[in-house]
């Protein structure tokens, strides 16, 4: 399973038990089923798959076994195989047991699309699960995933509404779920540029859970975007003062070290994370290489990141990779990335991308394009430096007209 990016929402997963564990009858097959659930929750997906396969051989008539089997296949990234298992469970006889099974199966199908990056399809199945009148205790989980899909799809207002509904009306919500909702809503505020609302939500998350690493990283970035450098550095220091409890904490600690400028410490831990399958680490390794002028190495890291993380092509990613291509003289790829990033960007990142695109066209001597994009930029942002740059562009434009 992927470690979530702090700029997106921190996914709130109901546990395997909450989402699919049924009351066992005590038979040998049920014992195998419970063992498979336990292995799954430990992250031992291959072993969990092998055990649940034995349970199915022993008793092929229990829907929960197939749901469990599907979840283990998600853990192994066999999304098509998982969908087959979930689809085999869905029935239309109206009984409570069938409705429960269907809801779990719809959730499972949604997760296969979510994990493979097809967020529109994921949303449609999360809606089907939410429309099934049973198992209300997993509705918070389903809504949080749906909000996360909206984040990936750029539907930030919809994500804010869903997270707000969860924060204000979620029933029997554990603190860790509430924290995830605050982090999620903070991301939905921050990407379009509502930094003060994001900071408030990150602080709310930290107040509930001191060890909410994503809130320290997100809070730092939001504060930097408000130009409050002192508070931003205080946020980093608070996060770095925490002791890491697990591999996910170590990943976020490395990210904090990166923003603190401790490249050697960050690189060592990020490389270890990458070796352990945390593919998001490639993005920050790329940024370290880029900061050190190792542009070809940075490009390889960014491309590996995009290949392995379905949600990886963020506006920030486009800006960073485009900058590397510019340094390497690959202006065509840089142009494509600036255009791609501007479409999906919000807040200060959109302004940065638009400014960098103007610089690219100036570098290429294409002053007609530079003029066009500078005028577009100035229609959106008040920037005295760009006004001066526009005057320079106009002198070149007139000379070449």
C-alpha positions as CSV (number, residue, x, y, z in Angstrom):
1,X,0.0,0.0,0.0
2,X,1.2,3.5,-0.7
3,X,2.3,6.0,1.8
4,X,0.1,9.1,1.2
5,X,1.6,12.4,0.1
6,X,1.2,15.0,2.8
7,X,-0.1,17.5,0.2
8,X,-3.0,15.2,-0.4
9,X,-5.2,13.8,2.3
10,X,-4.0,11.2,4.7
11,X,-6.2,8.2,3.7
12,X,-8.3,6.9,6.5
13,X,-8.6,3.1,6.2
14,X,-11.0,1.2,8.4
15,X,-9.2,-1.8,9.7
16,X,-9.6,-5.2,8.1
17,X,-11.7,-6.3,11.1
18,X,-14.0,-3.3,10.8
19,X,-14.4,-3.5,7.1
20,X,-14.8,-7.3,6.6
21,X,-14.4,-9.6,9.6
22,X,-17.5,-11.7,10.3
23,X,-18.3,-13.6,13.4
24,X,-16.6,-16.9,13.1
25,X,-18.4,-20.2,13.7
26,X,-15.3,-21.9,15.1
27,X,-14.6,-24.4,12.3
28,X,-11.2,-25.1,10.7
29,X,-12.0,-22.9,7.7
30,X,-13.0,-20.0,9.9
31,X,-9.8,-20.3,11.9
32,X,-7.9,-20.1,8.6
33,X,-10.0,-17.0,7.7
34,X,-9.2,-15.3,11.0
35,X,-5.5,-16.1,10.5
36,X,-5.5,-14.6,7.0
37,X,-7.1,-11.4,8.4
38,X,-4.4,-11.2,11.0
39,X,-1.7,-11.7,8.4
40,X,-3.2,-9.1,6.2
41,X,-3.3,-6.5,8.9
42,X,0.4,-7.2,9.6
43,X,1.2,-6.5,5.9
44,X,2.0,-10.2,5.1
45,X,-0.2,-10.2,2.0
46,X,1.3,-13.2,0.3
47,X,1.0,-15.4,3.4
48,X,-2.5,-14.1,3.9
49,X,-3.5,-15.0,0.4
50,X,-2.1,-18.5,0.7
51,X,-4.0,-19.1,4.0
52,X,-7.4,-17.7,2.7
53,X,-7.0,-19.9,-0.4
54,X,-6.9,-22.9,1.9
55,X,-10.0,-21.7,3.7
56,X,-11.8,-21.4,0.4
57,X,-10.8,-25.0,-0.6
58,X,-12.2,-26.2,2.8
59,X,-15.5,-24.2,2.5
60,X,-16.1,-22.5,-0.9
61,X,-19.5,-21.2,0.0
62,X,-18.7,-18.3,2.3
63,X,-18.7,-14.8,0.7
64,X,-16.4,-13.3,3.4
65,X,-13.6,-15.6,2.3
66,X,-13.7,-14.2,-1.2
67,X,-13.8,-10.7,0.1
68,X,-10.7,-11.5,2.3
69,X,-9.1,-13.1,-0.7
70,X,-9.7,-9.9,-2.8
71,X,-8.2,-7.7,-0.1
72,X,-5.0,-9.8,0.0
73,X,-4.8,-9.5,-3.8
74,X,-5.0,-5.7,-3.5
75,X,-2.1,-5.9,-1.1
76,X,-0.2,-7.7,-3.8
77,X,-1.2,-5.1,-6.4
78,X,-3.3,-7.7,-8.4
79,X,-6.2,-5.4,-8.9
80,X,-7.9,-7.3,-11.7
81,X,-7.7,-10.5,-9.8
82,X,-9.1,-8.7,-6.7
83,X,-12.0,-7.3,-8.7
84,X,-12.9,-10.8,-9.9
85,X,-13.2,-12.0,-6.3
86,X,-15.3,-9.1,-5.2
87,X,-17.6,-9.3,-8.2
88,X,-18.2,-13.0,-7.4
89,X,-19.8,-12.0,-4.1
90,X,-22.4,-9.5,-5.3
91,X,-25.9,-10.7,-5.2
92,X,-29.4,-9.2,-5.4
93,X,-31.7,-11.0,-3.0
94,X,-32.3,-8.2,-0.6
95,X,-31.3,-10.0,2.6
96,X,-29.2,-8.2,5.3
97,X,-26.3,-10.6,4.9
98,X,-26.3,-10.0,1.1
99,X,-26.4,-6.2,1.6
100,X,-23.5,-6.5,4.0
101,X,-21.5,-8.6,1.6
102,X,-22.3,-6.3,-1.3
103,X,-21.2,-3.2,0.7
104,X,-17.9,-4.8,1.5
105,X,-17.5,-6.0,-2.1
106,X,-18.2,-2.5,-3.5
107,X,-15.7,-1.1,-1.1
108,X,-13.1,-3.6,-2.3
109,X,-13.8,-2.9,-6.0
110,X,-13.4,0.8,-5.2
111,X,-10.1,0.2,-3.6
112,X,-8.8,-1.7,-6.6
113,X,-9.4,1.4,-8.8
114,X,-8.2,3.8,-6.1
115,X,-4.9,2.0,-5.7
116,X,-4.4,1.8,-9.5
117,X,-5.1,5.5,-9.8
118,X,-8.5,5.4,-11.5
119,X,-10.2,7.8,-9.2
120,X,-13.4,8.4,-11.2
121,X,-14.2,4.6,-11.1
122,X,-13.2,4.4,-7.5
123,X,-15.6,7.2,-6.6
124,X,-18.5,5.4,-8.4
125,X,-18.0,2.3,-6.4
126,X,-17.5,4.2,-3.1
127,X,-20.9,5.8,-3.9
128,X,-22.4,2.3,-4.5
129,X,-21.1,1.2,-1.1
130,X,-22.4,4.3,0.6
131,X,-25.8,3.8,-1.1
132,X,-26.1,0.3,0.5
133,X,-28.1,0.6,3.7
134,X,-26.0,-1.6,6.0
135,X,-22.7,-1.5,7.9
136,X,-23.0,2.1,8.8
137,X,-19.8,1.8,10.9
138,X,-17.7,1.9,7.7
139,X,-19.4,4.9,6.2
140,X,-16.8,7.3,7.6
141,X,-14.1,5.3,5.9
142,X,-15.9,5.3,2.6
143,X,-16.5,9.1,2.7
144,X,-12.9,9.7,3.5
145,X,-11.8,7.7,0.6
146,X,-14.3,9.4,-1.7
147,X,-12.9,12.8,-0.5
148,X,-9.4,11.6,-1.2
149,X,-10.6,10.7,-4.8
150,X,-11.9,14.3,-5.1
151,X,-8.5,15.5,-4.1
152,X,-6.8,13.6,-6.8
153,X,-9.3,14.7,-9.3
154,X,-8.9,18.4,-8.4
155,X,-12.4,18.6,-6.9
156,X,-11.1,20.5,-3.9
157,X,-14.5,22.2,-2.9
158,X,-16.2,18.8,-2.9
159,X,-13.4,17.3,-0.8
160,X,-13.7,20.2,1.7
161,X,-17.4,19.5,2.0
162,X,-16.9,15.8,2.6
163,X,-14.2,16.3,5.2
164,X,-16.2,19.0,6.9
165,X,-19.2,16.7,7.1
166,X,-17.0,14.0,8.6
167,X,-15.4,16.4,11.1
168,X,-18.7,17.9,12.2
169,X,-21.1,15.0,11.9
170,X,-19.0,11.8,11.9
171,X,-20.4,9.3,14.5
172,X,-18.2,7.3,16.8
173,X,-15.1,8.7,15.1
174,X,-11.8,7.6,16.6
175,X,-9.1,10.3,17.1
176,X,-6.9,8.9,14.4
177,X,-9.8,9.1,11.9
178,X,-10.6,12.7,13.0
179,X,-6.9,13.6,12.6
180,X,-6.9,12.2,9.1
181,X,-10.0,14.3,8.2
182,X,-8.2,17.5,9.4
183,X,-5.1,16.6,7.4
184,X,-7.3,15.8,4.4
185,X,-9.2,19.0,4.6
186,X,-6.0,21.0,5.1
187,X,-4.7,19.6,1.8
188,X,-8.0,20.5,0.1
189,X,-7.6,24.0,1.4
190,X,-3.8,24.3,0.6
191,X,-3.6,23.2,-3.0
192,X,-6.0,26.0,-4.3
193,X,-4.1,28.5,-2.1
194,X,-6.2,28.9,1.1
195,X,-3.1,28.6,3.3
196,X,-4.5,30.1,6.5
197,X,-7.4,27.6,6.6
198,X,-4.9,24.8,5.9
199,X,-2.6,25.9,8.8
200,X,-5.5,25.9,11.2
201,X,-6.4,22.4,10.2
202,X,-2.9,21.1,10.5
203,X,-2.6,22.6,13.9
204,X,-5.9,21.0,14.9
205,X,-4.5,17.6,13.8
206,X,-1.3,18.1,15.8
207,X,-3.4,19.1,18.9
208,X,-5.2,15.8,18.7
209,X,-2.2,13.7,17.8
210,X,1.3,15.0,18.5
211,X,2.8,12.3,16.2
212,X,0.9,13.4,13.1
213,X,4.0,13.8,10.9
214,X,2.1,14.7,7.7
215,X,0.6,17.7,9.6
216,X,4.1,19.0,10.3
217,X,5.2,18.7,6.7
218,X,2.0,20.2,5.3
219,X,2.0,22.9,8.0
220,X,5.5,23.8,7.1
221,X,4.7,24.2,3.4
222,X,1.5,26.2,4.1
223,X,3.5,28.6,6.4
224,X,6.3,29.0,3.8
225,X,3.6,30.0,1.3
226,X,2.5,32.7,3.7
227,X,6.1,33.9,3.9
228,X,6.1,33.2,7.7
229,X,9.6,31.6,7.7
230,X,10.1,31.7,11.5
231,X,6.8,29.8,12.2
232,X,7.6,27.4,9.3
233,X,11.0,26.5,10.8
234,X,9.4,26.1,14.2
235,X,7.0,23.6,12.6
236,X,9.9,21.6,11.2
237,X,11.7,21.6,14.5
238,X,8.7,20.3,16.4
239,X,8.3,17.4,13.9
240,X,12.0,16.6,13.9
241,X,12.0,16.5,17.7
242,X,9.6,13.5,17.7
243,X,11.1,10.0,17.9
244,X,10.2,7.7,14.9
245,X,8.1,4.8,15.8
246,X,7.9,3.0,12.5
247,X,9.0,3.1,8.8
248,X,6.3,5.6,7.9
249,X,7.5,8.0,10.6
250,X,11.0,7.6,9.2
251,X,9.9,8.5,5.8
252,X,8.2,11.7,7.0
253,X,11.2,12.5,9.2
254,X,13.4,12.3,6.1
255,X,11.0,14.7,4.3
256,X,11.3,17.1,7.3
257,X,15.1,16.8,7.1
258,X,15.0,17.6,3.4
259,X,13.0,20.8,4.0
260,X,15.4,21.7,6.9
261,X,18.3,21.4,4.4
262,X,19.8,18.3,6.0
263,X,20.4,16.6,2.6
264,X,22.8,13.9,3.8
265,X,20.5,12.7,6.6
266,X,17.4,12.9,4.4
267,X,19.1,11.0,1.5
268,X,20.3,8.2,3.8
269,X,16.8,7.5,5.2
270,X,15.0,8.1,1.9
271,X,17.3,5.5,0.2
272,X,16.4,3.0,2.9
273,X,12.7,3.8,2.4
274,X,13.0,3.3,-1.3
275,X,14.7,-0.1,-0.7
276,X,11.7,-1.0,1.5
277,X,9.2,-0.2,-1.3
278,X,8.2,3.4,-0.4
279,X,8.3,4.7,-3.9
280,X,7.4,8.2,-2.9
281,X,10.9,8.6,-1.6
282,X,12.1,8.9,-5.2
283,X,10.5,12.3,-5.5
284,X,12.6,13.7,-2.6
285,X,15.7,11.9,-3.7
286,X,15.1,13.6,-7.1
287,X,14.8,17.0,-5.4
288,X,18.0,16.5,-3.5
289,X,19.8,15.6,-6.7
290,X,18.3,18.6,-8.4
291,X,19.4,20.9,-5.5
292,X,22.9,19.5,-5.9
293,X,23.0,20.1,-9.7
294,X,22.7,16.4,-10.6
295,X,20.0,16.9,-13.1
296,X,20.2,13.6,-15.0
297,X,20.0,11.7,-11.8
298,X,17.1,13.9,-10.7
299,X,15.2,13.2,-13.9
300,X,15.7,9.4,-13.4
301,X,14.3,9.7,-9.9
302,X,11.3,11.8,-11.0
303,X,10.5,9.4,-13.8
304,X,10.7,6.4,-11.5
305,X,8.4,8.2,-9.1
306,X,5.8,8.9,-11.7
307,X,6.0,5.3,-13.0
308,X,5.4,3.8,-9.6
309,X,3.1,6.3,-7.9
310,X,-0.3,6.7,-9.7
311,X,-0.9,10.1,-8.1
312,X,2.6,11.3,-8.7
313,X,2.1,13.9,-11.4
314,X,1.2,16.8,-9.2
315,X,1.8,20.4,-10.2
316,X,4.9,20.5,-8.0
317,X,6.2,17.4,-9.8
318,X,5.7,19.0,-13.2
319,X,7.6,22.2,-12.0
320,X,10.5,20.3,-10.6
321,X,11.0,17.9,-13.6
322,X,10.5,20.8,-16.1
323,X,13.3,22.7,-14.3
324,X,15.6,19.7,-14.7
325,X,14.8,19.5,-18.4
326,X,15.5,23.2,-18.9
327,X,18.9,22.7,-17.3
328,X,19.6,19.8,-19.6
329,X,18.4,21.8,-22.7
330,X,15.4,19.6,-23.3
331,X,13.0,22.5,-23.9
332,X,10.2,20.5,-25.5
333,X,9.7,18.3,-22.5
334,X,9.9,21.3,-20.2
335,X,7.2,23.1,-22.2
336,X,4.9,20.1,-22.0
337,X,5.4,19.8,-18.2
338,X,4.8,23.5,-17.6
339,X,1.6,23.3,-19.6
340,X,0.5,20.2,-17.7
341,X,1.3,21.6,-14.3
342,X,-0.5,24.9,-14.9
343,X,-3.8,23.1,-15.7
344,X,-3.8,21.3,-12.4
345,X,-2.1,23.8,-10.2
346,X,-3.6,26.3,-7.7
347,X,-2.3,28.9,-5.3
348,X,1.3,30.0,-5.4
349,X,2.3,26.9,-7.4
350,X,0.3,28.0,-10.4
351,X,1.9,31.4,-10.3
352,X,5.4,29.8,-10.1
353,X,4.6,27.6,-13.1
354,X,3.3,30.4,-15.2
355,X,6.4,32.5,-14.4
356,X,8.7,29.7,-15.2
357,X,7.0,29.1,-18.5
358,X,7.5,32.7,-19.5
359,X,11.2,32.4,-18.7
360,X,11.4,29.3,-20.9
361,X,10.0,31.0,-24.0
362,X,12.4,34.0,-23.4
363,X,15.3,31.5,-23.3
364,X,14.1,30.1,-26.6
365,X,13.8,33.6,-28.1
366,X,10.1,33.1,-28.8
367,X,9.0,36.5,-27.7
368,X,5.5,36.4,-29.2
369,X,4.7,33.4,-26.9
370,X,6.5,35.0,-24.0
371,X,4.5,38.2,-24.5
372,X,1.2,36.3,-24.6
373,X,2.0,34.4,-21.4
374,X,3.3,37.4,-19.6
375,X,0.1,39.3,-20.4
376,X,-1.9,36.3,-19.1
377,X,0.2,36.2,-16.0
378,X,-0.2,40.0,-15.3
379,X,-3.9,39.7,-15.7
380,X,-3.9,37.3,-12.7
381,X,-1.1,38.6,-10.5
382,X,0.3,41.9,-9.4
383,X,4.1,41.5,-9.8
384,X,6.4,44.5,-10.2
385,X,9.3,42.3,-11.4
386,X,7.1,40.8,-14.1
387,X,6.0,44.3,-15.2
388,X,9.6,45.1,-15.7
389,X,10.2,41.8,-17.5
390,X,7.2,42.4,-19.7
391,X,8.8,45.7,-20.9
392,X,12.0,43.9,-21.8
393,X,9.9,41.2,-23.7
394,X,8.2,44.0,-25.6
395,X,11.5,45.4,-26.8
396,X,12.5,42.1,-28.1
397,X,9.1,41.4,-29.6
398,X,9.1,44.7,-31.5
399,X,12.7,44.1,-32.7
400,X,11.7,40.7,-34.1
401,X,8.3,41.6,-35.5
